[in-house]
Amino acid sequence: MSIDKTSATPEDHVVENPEAAAKAVTAVDPRLLVREQGLAGYLSEFKRKMKAGDLGSLPVVVGLVIIWAIFASLNSNFLTAGNLSDISVAMVGTGMIAVGIVFVLLLGEIDLSVGSVSGVAGAAFAVLSVTHGMNEWLAFVLAILTGTVAGAIHGFVFARIGVPAFAVTLAGLLFWNGFMLQILGSNGTINLDSEGVVAKLTSYYFTDVAAAYALAVVVTGVYFLNSYFGNRRREAAGVPSAPLSETVARTALLAIVSFAVAIMYNQYKGLPLAVVIFIAVLLLTDFVLRRTSYGRKIFALGGSVEASRRAGINVEMVRISVFAISGTFAAIGGLFIASKIASANQGAGAGDLLMNAIAAAVIGGTSLFGGRGRTWNALLGVLVIVSIQYGLALEGIASPVQYMITGGVLLATVVIDAVTRKTQKTAGRA
């Protein structure tokens, strides 16, 4: 007598395959198994991630440690509080520009105009506030808006007309550089008020020791609360989450680093205003990218434009807004750079600024291929670049060698990124 398998019920299959049913019932999220196994579980998970190409920020952190160790062995002044404080202030201008570059790279695009746009912002502020006597705060806002408008124009031509971003922003690089030279006039240099708004961006320090410690407490507290309540939401949704012990351990590690940095600042001039602003920007932009629907749309576009369009995302508006954000941060970075030299001149935005901004984003871990990265990558990347520059300067090594070394670091990072993507595809994770 034959059995009609087409009429079998789900219960029949359960009875005929008790082992398969048992496996289905006992399936557990692998992340939970890792945590239950303790340290051994985390080590095995670490090895698995390395094999799968899921490196995260590990390469750049290891690279930074090696760079600092090398320069510290060559010159005892490298790890002094004064030098490290100067590095942290010097990196903010380029770091701000790199934050905008991260947004563009997440789309899988590039913005070559940021150097020139940063120069225009510094020149616009100087002309408005110094030459024409405009209120400094109003001139400050208008200077930033020049970057926003420039970026929006690039985004419009790219998104609505269809001109490749490379060509649009390359044209922007030339146009805005010429525009900057035009508004600066024949003199070419405008000195800023040393006690003015822009000058204070990099020259002001919170000398009270409590300021640096308060910032360390705030950063540590924000991280803990964000992690804790994030895990609570995951638990409520029935999604595996990190145990409280893991959150506490990570917070403790961050607290050690934060307070070590605070001690370093207090041994010199105090907490720099520029660093406070930069950290605030990183926290805000990271929240936008990871916790808002707008941020998810950016990542979606970086993964697949066509899939995003079919999902109902307004691709054109997201692209335009991202380039506007890039222009805005280029302008902010330009004002910090103008603050550092206390002037706006014809050389603003030129030289290696564009290369360093893009390199900072990529070296920090943002993928050139789109869809992967965080604004915190800008901090790590620019810290590597400026550390190399200051370390070589202490040794009296000329700029050409600095360019070659930075270029080599960038090439190594891009190679790691490309190899990582191939490894992830092989492991089925990309």
C-alpha angles and dihedrals in degrees: 000000000000126000121231101229092186090067096047115124126225088256090060091056092048091054093045093048108037093154093054090047092051091051091050092052095046096045109131131190106261091227089064091051090052092054093045090055092057120205093352090055093052091049092052090047090050091053091048092052091049091052091047092050094246094141100149113181094332097106094052093045091050090045092051092051090050092048092050092046092051095048092043090055090049097045127017091207094066097082095040118124092246095053095044091048091051090049091052092051095043092053096057098080095051090037092058090053090047090055089061090046089055090060091052094045090053086065090052091248136111136228114208095173100071095096093054092042090054089053092050091053093052091046093047092053092048094048094046098043103032106027098035099028096234120165107276096230092051091047088049093055093044091050091055091047090056087064092047092052093045091051092046090053091052091047093049093052090046099043103034103029097034101232110152113260091234092059095041095051093041087057088046091053090058097039098049092044089055091045090053092052090048096054093043089058130202094317091063097197131070118186118219128225106268090217095043132110098266096041090054091057091083103015100055120093130182098233096187107099089220091068096066092044091048091054090050090052092048094049092047093045094048090051093050095046092046092050095042098050091039089058090046090055091049091050091050089051091050093247121137112261138182116273119247091251091061092049091050092049093051091046091050091052091050090048091054092052094043095050091044088056090047091053090050092053093048090054089062128030098320134254112343116230089219091061092049091053092046093052091048090052092049092050092048097046092044089053091050093050099043105029107036134070089237091059091049089053090055092052090045092055090049089055099045129344094197094049089049092051091050089049089061099257115150094235096184096052093047091051093048092047093049092054089046088054090049091052091047094054090044088057093047090049090049091055091051090050091049088050091054093056094030092230147068115236143165092265094061113123093011132104118039097337096105092045093048094049093051092041091051092056093046097041089050091060108271110138120239088213095063135243099070131079147070133227089245085070087072090060094051094043097048090045089058093048097046091044089056091048095049093042093052091044090055088054092049093243114160126247096253090064090047089055092050094048093046089048090051091051090049092049091049090051093050091048090051089049093051093046090047092054092050091048091049091051090051090050091047094245100115 
